[in-house]
Amino acid sequence: MPVAHLTDGNFDQEVLKSDIPVLVDFWAAWCGPCRMVGPIVEELANDYQGKIKMTKLDVDANPQKSGQFGIRSIPTMLIFKNGQIVDTLVGAMPKPAIAARLDAAINK
């Protein structure tokens, strides 16, 4: 399952109304650490297909949602469950660390 690209316009439908947990990767094209996290998010999308929806939001193109959730540094990943933030991951993290947080969110 490919990673879904979010916009300010489709965020609520894709994330807040999702019936499974959602990871939102807040990123920007100019951000080096974001480019390191991107492929990991793609791999995790396959690993967690059907369990967690993996998404990306370009903070430059979508300032409304970035501001709403107080994103001040990127990459920041928020994990939502039932429309609520259940975890926040800031900075580039290795795949096993992100996977552990996803597992915890699924089991909350």
C-alpha positions as CSV (number, residue, x, y, z in Angstrom):
1,M,0.0,0.0,0.0
2,P,1.6,3.3,-1.0
3,V,2.0,6.2,1.4
4,A,-0.9,8.6,1.0
5,H,-0.1,12.3,0.4
6,L,-2.2,14.6,2.6
7,T,-3.3,18.2,2.0
8,D,-4.9,20.7,4.3
9,G,-8.1,19.9,2.4
10,N,-8.2,16.1,2.8
11,F,-6.5,15.8,6.2
12,D,-9.6,15.5,8.4
13,Q,-11.2,12.8,6.1
14,E,-8.0,10.8,5.7
15,V,-6.7,11.0,9.3
16,L,-9.3,12.1,11.9
17,K,-12.1,10.0,10.4
18,S,-9.9,6.9,9.7
19,D,-11.1,3.6,11.2
20,I,-7.5,2.5,11.7
21,P,-4.5,4.3,13.3
22,V,-2.7,6.8,11.0
23,L,0.9,7.9,11.0
24,V,1.4,11.4,9.6
25,D,4.9,12.3,8.5
26,F,5.3,16.1,8.5
27,W,8.1,16.8,6.0
28,A,9.5,19.2,3.4
29,A,11.6,18.7,0.3
30,W,14.5,20.8,1.6
31,C,14.8,18.8,4.8
32,G,17.7,16.3,4.8
33,P,16.5,14.2,7.8
34,C,13.1,14.1,6.2
35,R,14.6,12.5,3.1
36,M,16.2,9.8,5.4
37,V,12.8,9.1,7.0
38,G,10.9,9.0,3.8
39,P,12.0,5.5,2.6
40,I,11.5,4.1,6.1
41,V,7.9,5.3,6.1
42,E,7.5,3.7,2.6
43,E,8.8,0.3,3.9
44,L,6.6,0.5,7.0
45,A,3.6,1.2,4.8
46,N,4.1,-2.3,3.4
47,D,4.9,-3.9,6.8
48,Y,1.8,-2.4,8.4
49,Q,-0.7,-2.6,5.5
50,G,-4.2,-2.9,6.8
51,K,-3.1,-2.1,10.4
52,I,-1.9,1.5,10.1
53,K,-2.4,4.1,7.4
54,M,0.9,5.7,6.5
55,T,0.7,9.3,5.2
56,K,2.9,12.3,4.5
57,L,2.1,16.1,4.7
58,D,4.4,18.6,3.0
59,V,4.5,21.4,5.6
60,D,5.4,24.1,3.0
61,A,2.4,23.3,0.8
62,N,0.0,22.8,3.7
63,P,0.8,25.3,6.4
64,Q,-2.7,25.2,8.0
65,K,-2.5,21.6,9.4
66,S,1.2,22.0,10.3
67,G,0.3,25.1,12.3
68,Q,-2.8,23.5,13.9
69,F,-0.7,20.6,15.3
70,G,2.2,22.9,16.4
71,I,4.8,21.4,14.1
72,R,8.0,23.4,14.7
73,S,10.7,21.0,13.6
74,I,10.7,18.4,10.9
75,P,10.6,15.5,10.5
76,T,7.8,15.1,13.0
77,M,5.5,12.1,12.9
78,L,2.2,12.1,14.7
79,I,0.3,8.8,15.3
80,F,-3.5,9.3,15.4
81,K,-6.0,6.8,16.7
82,N,-9.8,7.5,16.7
83,G,-9.0,11.1,15.6
84,Q,-6.7,11.7,18.6
85,I,-2.9,12.0,18.8
86,V,-1.6,9.0,20.7
87,D,2.2,9.5,20.0
88,T,4.6,12.1,18.7
89,L,8.0,11.2,17.1
90,V,10.4,14.0,16.5
91,G,13.5,13.8,14.3
92,A,14.9,11.1,12.1
93,M,14.6,7.7,13.8
94,P,15.6,4.2,12.7
95,K,13.0,1.8,11.4
96,P,12.9,-0.4,14.5
97,A,12.3,2.5,16.8
98,I,9.4,3.8,14.6
99,A,8.0,0.2,14.3
100,A,8.0,-0.1,18.1
101,R,6.0,3.1,18.5
102,L,3.5,1.9,15.8
103,D,3.1,-1.5,17.6
104,A,2.4,0.4,20.8
105,A,-0.2,2.6,19.1
106,I,-2.0,-0.4,17.6
107,N,-2.2,-2.0,21.0
108,K,-3.3,1.0,23.0
